[in-house]
Amino acid sequence: MRKPYPFLLLLLCAGCCVHYQLGTRSRLPISTISVAPVKSCVDGPNLRGVLWQQIRQEIQQIPNLRLVDGDDANGELTVRIVSVERGSSLIGSNGGGGQRITIKALCTVLDRRTGTVLIADRLVRAFVDVPWGQTAYDGQALPALAAALAREIRSLVANSW
């Protein structure tokens, strides 16, 4: 006769894992959010507009947080671009080289109902590598830079509470 201990041990372990949940279980302190027009200390053709659109698209990907316009939102996200820096980078398998363009922004989330600052001037940064001869505003570099920063902002907003 076999002993039932291994089966009972397996059953006990399985029972302990039933309530496990990946990620955070905390609720967001706001259910709706608006994205204010992006401000910038850096000049650039339409960088603010492209980034604003990208942030709005990314915020829509956050479960339990609905993007709304105007004063109907519980919270407001403000973004201020503080720098765009260029440096050298190795790109591709042949090491042809190029530029690494890094963008940095400060993000704030305000609870409009209480006036409480939920996220205060948090620095968020992202980068893209572009071949020599392109700038941050040529071809696909600007949208790629804005998309990379918008993903980082979404991560900040979704994972801060």
C-alpha positions as CSV (number, residue, x, y, z in Angstrom):
1,M,0.0,0.0,0.0
2,R,1.3,3.4,-1.0
3,K,1.4,6.3,1.5
4,P,-0.8,9.3,0.6
5,Y,1.7,11.8,1.8
6,P,3.1,12.9,-1.6
7,F,-0.4,13.5,-2.9
8,L,-1.5,15.4,0.2
9,L,1.7,17.5,0.0
10,L,0.9,18.3,-3.6
11,L,-2.7,19.2,-2.7
12,L,-1.5,21.5,0.1
13,C,0.9,23.3,-2.2
14,A,-1.7,23.8,-4.9
15,G,-4.1,25.1,-2.4
16,C,-1.6,27.7,-1.1
17,C,-1.0,29.1,-4.6
18,V,-4.7,29.6,-5.5
19,H,-4.8,33.2,-4.3
20,Y,-1.5,34.3,-5.8
21,Q,-1.8,37.3,-8.1
22,L,0.9,38.7,-10.3
23,G,1.4,42.4,-10.0
24,T,0.0,44.9,-7.6
25,R,-3.4,44.5,-6.0
26,S,-3.7,48.1,-4.9
27,R,-6.4,50.2,-6.5
28,L,-5.6,53.4,-8.4
29,P,-6.5,56.4,-6.3
30,I,-8.1,57.9,-9.5
31,S,-10.4,56.3,-12.1
32,T,-10.2,58.9,-14.8
33,I,-7.3,61.0,-16.0
34,S,-6.7,63.8,-18.4
35,V,-3.4,64.7,-20.1
36,A,-2.5,68.4,-20.1
37,P,-0.7,69.7,-23.2
38,V,3.0,69.0,-22.9
39,K,5.3,71.8,-21.8
40,S,8.9,72.1,-22.9
41,C,12.1,73.9,-22.0
42,V,13.5,72.5,-25.3
43,D,12.8,73.9,-28.8
44,G,11.9,71.4,-31.5
45,P,9.4,71.1,-34.3
46,N,6.2,69.7,-32.9
47,L,7.9,67.6,-30.2
48,R,5.3,68.6,-27.7
49,G,2.4,67.7,-30.0
50,V,3.7,64.3,-31.0
51,L,4.6,63.4,-27.4
52,W,1.1,64.5,-26.2
53,Q,-0.6,62.2,-28.7
54,Q,1.7,59.3,-27.8
55,I,1.1,59.7,-24.1
56,R,-2.6,59.7,-24.6
57,Q,-2.4,56.4,-26.6
58,E,-0.2,54.8,-23.9
59,I,-2.5,55.9,-21.0
60,Q,-5.4,54.2,-22.7
61,Q,-3.5,50.9,-22.2
62,I,-3.7,51.1,-18.4
63,P,-6.4,48.9,-17.0
64,N,-8.8,50.6,-14.6
65,L,-7.8,54.1,-15.7
66,R,-9.9,55.8,-18.3
67,L,-8.6,58.8,-20.4
68,V,-11.0,61.7,-20.5
69,D,-10.8,65.3,-21.7
70,G,-11.4,68.4,-19.6
71,D,-12.6,68.9,-16.1
72,D,-14.4,65.5,-15.9
73,A,-11.2,63.7,-15.0
74,N,-10.4,62.8,-11.4
75,G,-6.7,63.2,-12.1
76,E,-4.5,65.3,-14.4
77,L,-1.1,64.3,-15.8
78,T,1.3,67.1,-16.7
79,V,4.6,66.5,-18.5
80,R,7.4,69.0,-19.0
81,I,10.3,68.1,-21.2
82,V,13.5,69.3,-19.5
83,S,16.2,68.1,-21.9
84,V,17.0,66.4,-25.2
85,E,20.6,65.3,-25.2
86,R,22.7,63.8,-28.1
87,G,25.6,61.5,-27.7
88,S,27.5,59.0,-29.8
89,S,26.3,55.4,-30.1
90,L,27.3,52.2,-31.8
91,I,24.4,51.1,-34.0
92,G,24.1,47.8,-36.0
93,S,26.2,44.8,-36.3
94,N,28.9,46.6,-38.4
95,G,29.3,49.3,-35.7
96,G,28.5,52.1,-38.2
97,G,27.8,54.5,-35.4
98,G,25.2,57.1,-34.9
99,Q,23.6,59.2,-32.2
100,R,21.8,58.2,-29.0
101,I,19.2,60.8,-28.4
102,T,17.9,60.9,-24.8
103,I,14.9,62.8,-23.7
104,K,14.1,63.7,-20.1
105,A,10.8,64.9,-18.7
106,L,9.3,65.7,-15.3
107,C,5.8,64.1,-14.7
108,T,3.2,65.1,-12.2
109,V,-0.1,63.6,-11.4
110,L,-2.6,65.6,-9.4
111,D,-5.8,64.3,-7.8
112,R,-8.2,67.1,-8.9
113,R,-10.9,66.1,-6.3
114,T,-8.6,66.6,-3.3
115,G,-5.8,68.7,-4.7
116,T,-3.3,66.0,-3.6
117,V,-0.2,65.5,-5.7
118,L,0.0,61.8,-6.3
119,I,3.3,61.9,-8.3
120,A,5.4,65.0,-7.9
121,D,7.9,66.0,-10.6
122,R,9.2,62.5,-11.2
123,L,12.0,62.3,-13.8
124,V,11.4,60.0,-16.7
125,R,13.8,59.4,-19.5
126,A,14.0,57.4,-22.7
127,F,16.3,57.2,-25.7
128,V,16.5,56.2,-29.3
129,D,19.6,55.4,-31.5
130,V,19.6,57.0,-34.9
131,P,22.2,56.7,-37.7
132,W,24.6,59.5,-38.3
133,G,23.1,62.2,-40.5
134,Q,19.7,62.1,-38.8
135,T,18.6,64.4,-36.0
136,A,15.9,63.9,-33.4
137,Y,13.4,65.6,-35.8
138,D,14.2,63.7,-39.0
139,G,12.0,60.9,-40.4
140,Q,11.1,58.4,-37.8
141,A,13.4,59.6,-35.0
142,L,10.9,62.1,-33.5
143,P,7.9,59.6,-33.3
144,A,10.2,56.9,-32.0
145,L,11.6,59.2,-29.3
146,A,8.1,60.4,-28.3
147,A,6.8,56.8,-28.2
148,A,9.7,55.6,-26.0
149,L,9.1,58.4,-23.5
150,A,5.4,57.8,-23.6
151,R,5.9,54.1,-22.7
152,E,8.0,55.2,-19.7
153,I,5.4,57.7,-18.6
154,R,2.7,55.0,-18.9
155,S,4.8,52.7,-16.7
156,L,5.3,55.4,-14.1
157,V,1.5,56.2,-13.9
158,A,0.4,52.6,-13.9
159,N,3.0,51.4,-11.3
160,S,3.3,54.2,-8.8
161,W,0.6,53.1,-6.4
